[in-house]
Amino acid sequence: MESIKNIAILGGGNIGLSIARGLVNSRLFPSKNIYITRRRLEALKDLSGKGYNILIDNKAAVKNADLIIVCVQPQQLNELLSEICTSIDPQRHIIISVVSGASIKAIKEQLGKEVNVIRAMPNTAIAIQESMTCLSAETKENESLKIAEKIFSSVGKTLIIDEALMIPATALCACGIAFFLRAIRAASQGGIEIGFHSEEALLMSSQTAKGAAALLLGSDLDGKTEAHPEREVDKVTTPRGCTISGLNQMEHYGFSSALIRGIVTSAEKAAKLYKVD
């Protein structure tokens, strides 16, 4: 990590800005060491006052950085790589791509250089150090992968996976944020219908969802190192009780199958987002 002084985030959209904020909030990097690019600088004007380096020129950002995080849309990737290829120094630079569907091989071929490329799939909770980030490299014995793991572990949890699973990771982790938020929204709407004000219902739903996740992520739950959702469900489903009645009604209307189908559909869509020219 000592070799990584400056970071360039190419593409200051939602995920790029979430990464930038997460890195600063984790105190791993100060804002003055982070370069963020975007075609419309006015969209980033609030960040310039917080010490970030804001610019349009991707090549200038690359020249100032040791680690490059590529956060553009899949359809913009090839153009970006063509733009920065002459500024890439394989001896100095590490590239981390969060672009859905673009393989390490495709990125290297577009650059025309044998540079260290890591794929990462975080989600927007990275801004509050709660991301689930999946990482992959050509080999797991990879020094650049260790650097990426250290960076993303500072802003949430990480999991190193085979590259073939990066598209499914996009659906489960990156898209998954929206799925769980929609579930919380639905729960809060149910709360309103049974008598709570909207603010109360949203607070209650959000904290309940947070507690449910914490039960599964706890390191020592009832003396066990791992938990399973159904084990926790069993604790609150008493015979003829209100919980099992509600669960059965949800399943009758396809709650689990709809969520599963949504994840599978997102994975299928993610596989088609990037096209090699």
C-alpha positions in Angstrom: 0.0 0.0 0.0 3.0 2.3 0.5 3.3 2.5 -3.3 -0.3 3.8 -3.7 -0.3 7.6 -3.0 -2.9 8.9 -5.4 -6.1 7.4 -6.8 -7.9 8.4 -10.0 -11.6 7.6 -10.2 -12.6 7.8 -13.8 -16.3 8.4 -13.9 -17.7 10.5 -11.0 -21.2 9.0 -11.1 -23.1 7.4 -8.2 -20.7 4.5 -7.6 -17.6 6.5 -8.3 -18.6 9.2 -5.8 -19.6 6.5 -3.3 -16.1 5.0 -3.6 -14.5 8.4 -3.2 -16.5 9.2 -0.1 -15.9 5.8 1.4 -12.1 6.0 1.0 -12.1 9.4 2.7 -14.5 8.4 5.5 -12.4 5.3 6.2 -9.4 7.6 6.5 -7.4 5.3 4.2 -6.9 8.2 1.7 -7.3 12.0 2.2 -9.5 13.8 -0.4 -6.4 15.7 -1.7 -5.0 12.4 -3.0 -8.1 11.5 -4.9 -8.7 12.6 -8.5 -12.3 12.4 -9.9 -13.2 12.9 -13.5 -16.5 13.6 -15.1 -17.6 15.2 -18.4 -19.8 17.7 -16.6 -17.8 19.3 -13.9 -20.7 21.2 -12.5 -22.1 17.9 -11.2 -19.0 17.7 -8.9 -18.6 21.3 -7.8 -19.6 20.5 -4.2 -16.7 18.1 -4.0 -14.0 20.6 -5.0 -14.6 22.5 -1.8 -13.9 19.3 0.2 -10.4 18.9 -1.1 -11.0 16.4 -4.0 -9.2 17.0 -7.3 -12.0 17.5 -9.9 -11.2 17.5 -13.6 -12.5 16.6 -17.0 -9.2 15.3 -18.4 -8.9 11.5 -17.8 -5.3 11.4 -19.0 -4.2 14.1 -16.5 -5.9 12.1 -13.7 -4.1 8.9 -14.8 -0.7 10.7 -14.9 -1.2 11.9 -11.3 -2.4 8.5 -9.9 -0.9 5.2 -9.0 -4.2 3.4 -8.8 -7.0 3.9 -11.3 -10.6 3.0 -10.6 -12.7 2.8 -13.7 -16.3 3.6 -13.0 -17.9 4.5 -16.3 -20.9 2.8 -18.0 -20.1 -0.3 -20.0 -20.9 1.5 -23.3 -18.4 4.2 -22.4 -15.5 1.9 -21.5 -13.8 1.3 -24.9 -13.7 5.0 -25.6 -12.2 5.7 -22.2 -9.5 3.0 -22.5 -8.6 4.3 -26.0 -8.2 7.8 -24.5 -6.0 6.8 -21.6 -3.9 4.0 -23.1 -0.9 6.1 -23.9 -0.8 7.4 -20.3 -0.9 4.0 -18.7 2.5 2.8 -17.3 2.3 -1.0 -16.6 5.3 -0.7 -14.2 3.4 1.9 -12.1 -0.3 1.6 -12.5 -2.9 -0.7 -11.1 -6.3 -0.6 -12.8 -9.5 -1.6 -10.8 -12.5 -1.9 -13.0 -16.1 -1.8 -11.6 -17.5 -1.9 -15.1 -20.2 -4.6 -15.4 -19.5 -7.3 -17.9 -16.0 -6.2 -19.1 -13.5 -9.0 -18.6 -9.8 -8.5 -17.5 -8.8 -9.9 -20.9 -11.0 -7.4 -22.8 -9.7 -4.5 -20.8 -6.0 -5.5 -21.5 -6.7 -6.0 -25.2 -8.4 -2.6 -25.4 -5.4 -1.0 -23.7 -2.9 -3.0 -25.7 -0.7 -3.3 -22.6 0.1 -6.0 -20.0 -1.0 -3.9 -17.0 -2.3 -5.2 -13.7 -6.1 -5.3 -13.9 -8.4 -6.2 -11.0 -12.2 -6.4 -11.3 -14.3 -5.2 -8.4 -18.0 -5.1 -7.8 -18.9 -2.9 -4.8 -22.3 -1.3 -4.1 -23.3 2.2 -3.1 -23.1 1.4 0.6 -19.4 1.8 0.1 -20.0 5.5 1.0 -20.8 4.5 4.6 -18.2 1.7 4.8 -20.8 -1.0 4.4 -20.3 -2.3 0.9 -20.2 -5.9 -0.1 -17.4 -5.9 -2.7 -16.5 -8.9 -4.8 -13.0 -9.0 -6.3 -11.3 -11.1 -9.0 -8.0 -11.2 -10.8 -6.3 -13.5 -13.3 -4.6 -15.3 -10.4 -5.4 -15.2 -6.7 -1.7 -15.0 -5.9 -1.6 -11.5 -7.1 -0.1 -8.5 -5.2 -2.4 -6.1 -6.9 -5.4 -8.1 -5.7 -4.1 -7.9 -2.1 -3.9 -4.1 -2.5 -7.5 -4.0 -3.9 -8.6 -6.2 -1.0 -7.1 -3.9 1.6 -8.7 -0.9 0.0 -12.1 -2.3 -0.3 -12.0 -4.0 3.1 -11.7 -0.6 4.6 -15.1 0.3 3.2 -17.1 -2.9 3.9 -16.7 -6.6 3.5 -14.8 -8.3 0.6 -14.9 -11.6 -1.1 -12.4 -12.9 -3.7 -14.2 -14.9 -6.4 -13.5 -16.4 -9.8 -13.9 -13.9 -12.6 -16.6 -16.0 -14.1 -18.8 -15.1 -11.1 -18.4 -11.4 -11.4 -21.6 -10.9 -13.5 -23.7 -12.9 -10.9 -22.0 -10.7 -8.2 -23.2 -7.6 -10.0 -26.8 -8.9 -9.7 -26.6 -10.1 -6.1 -24.5 -7.3 -4.6 -24.7 -4.1 -6.8 -28.3 -4.5 -8.0 -29.1 -6.2 -4.7 -28.9 -2.8 -2.8 -32.0 -1.7 -4.8 -33.8 -5.0 -4.2 -33.4 -4.8 -0.4 -34.3 -1.1 -0.4 -37.5 -1.8 -2.3 -38.3 -4.5 0.3 -37.8 -2.0 3.1 -39.9 0.5 1.3 -42.7 -2.1 0.9 -42.4 -3.0 4.6 -42.7 0.7 5.5 -45.8 1.0 3.3 -47.3 -2.0 5.2 -46.5 -0.2 8.4 -48.4 2.9 7.2 -51.4 0.8 6.4 -51.5 -0.7 9.9 -51.4 2.7 11.6 -47.9 4.2 11.7 -46.9 7.6 10.3 -44.6 7.3 7.3 -41.5 8.5 9.1 -42.1 6.0 12.0 -42.8 3.1 9.6 -39.6 3.8 7.6 -37.5 4.0 10.7 -39.0 0.8 12.1 -38.6 -1.1 8.8 -35.0 0.1 8.2 -33.8 -0.8 11.7 -35.6 -4.2 11.6 -33.8 -4.9 8.3 -30.5 -3.8 9.8 -31.1 -6.1 12.8 -32.0 -9.1 10.6 -28.7 -8.6 8.6 -26.7 -8.2 11.8 -28.1 -11.5 13.1 -26.6 -13.3 10.1 -23.3 -11.4 10.1 -22.7 -11.7 13.8 -19.3 -13.4 14.5 -20.6 -15.4 17.5 -24.3 -15.9 17.5 -25.5 -18.3 20.3 -22.0 -19.7 20.4 -21.9 -20.4 16.7 -19.8 -18.7 14.1 -22.4 -18.9 11.4 -26.1 -18.4 11.2 -28.8 -19.2 8.6 -31.9 -17.1 7.8 -34.3 -20.0 8.4 -32.8 -20.7 11.8 -33.5 -17.2 12.8 -37.0 -17.3 11.2 -37.7 -20.4 13.3 -37.1 -18.4 16.5 -40.0 -16.0 15.7 -42.5 -18.4 14.1 -44.6 -19.9 16.8 -47.4 -22.4 16.1 -50.6 -20.6 14.9 -48.7 -17.3 15.4 -48.9 -14.0 13.5 -45.4 -14.3 12.0 -46.0 -17.6 10.2 -49.3 -16.3 9.0 -47.7 -13.3 7.5 -44.8 -15.3 5.9 -47.2 -17.8 4.4 -49.3 -15.0 2.9 -46.1 -13.4 1.4 -45.0 -16.7 -0.1 -48.5 -17.3 -1.5 -48.1 -14.1 -3.5 -44.6 -15.1 -4.6 -42.3 -13.0 -2.4 -39.3 -15.4 -2.5 -39.8 -16.4 -6.1 -40.1 -12.8 -7.3 -36.8 -11.9 -5.5 -35.0 -14.9 -7.0 -36.4 -14.1 -10.5 -35.3 -10.5 -10.2 -31.7 -11.5 -9.3 -31.5 -14.0 -12.2 -33.0 -11.4 -14.6 -30.5 -8.8 -13.5 -27.6 -11.2 -14.0 -28.8 -12.0 -17.5 -29.0 -8.3 -18.3 -25.6 -7.6 -16.9 -24.1 -10.2 -19.1 -25.2 -8.2 -22.2 -24.1 -4.7 -21.1 -20.6 -4.6 -22.4 -19.7 -5.3 -26.0 -16.2 -5.5 -27.4 -15.9 -3.3 -30.6 
